[in-house]
């Protein structure tokens, strides 16, 4: 296990300070605010800690309410909404400085047999054939408002091996293209056999690139290039089949719409052997600076 992954796992290992109350820390981010994927993953950890072990997460729905302060702890309060025979529902509110910054509802289910079908898996090259972040990012240093962003991006994503199939938005700024983006990702090390941990790692990564396809449609390079201002508004995930976050997962993303200063991203996450593991939808603020 890499040191960066060990630090991320430590970040997700929340401190329990009361029966339904947990406290989390933040790590350094690319921007001076808490990374949305971190608070979503920590909230899911808090919810999962109150659920029987035989029930796994099958969906989450969340809203980002306020910008998080990376220098202050985050308190997660869990409301045990329902414990049914097959499903368990939890609501989590993340609080900083006395104000809610994030709200999550999550549902957990016992394992069941049922009808099975899935969409066709998209084409994608093998992840080993693609450049690593360390190989790719330095190529674009001169396109960022601050070239030091490269170092901050590499540090922030060091726990995850994330590889773009095509050039990222900041690599094609000024040239609109089809609003679709693909990345392969996996944890940079081996994880324990805890289903909640793998779901939380995927949740963490899911907020990194989902709005890329919005930017691609308009030839925008993103916040680091200075041609858009963005932030996540809401985030929803459905976990269809078991998977491991320390094995390659294909994140196939697209944007069906952008309007009113907002952009919508939707995606599917596939295992390397072609099983549909997760569906994701996110809307975010995407504004062009005046």
ABEGO torsion letter per residue (X at the ends): XBAAAAAAAAAABBBBABAABBBBBBBBBABBBBBAAAAAAAAAAAAAAABBAABBBABBBBBBABBBBAABBBBBBBBBABBBAABBBBBBBBBBGGBBABBBBBBBBBBBBBBBBBBBBBBBBBAAABBBAAAAAAAAAAABABAAAAAAAAAAAAABBBBBABBBAAAABGBBBBBBBBBBBBBBEBBBBBAAAAAAAAAAAAAAAAAAAAAAAAGBAEAAAGABBBBBABBBBBBABBBBAABBBBBBBBBABBBGGBBBBBBBBBBAAGBBABBBBBBBBBBBBX
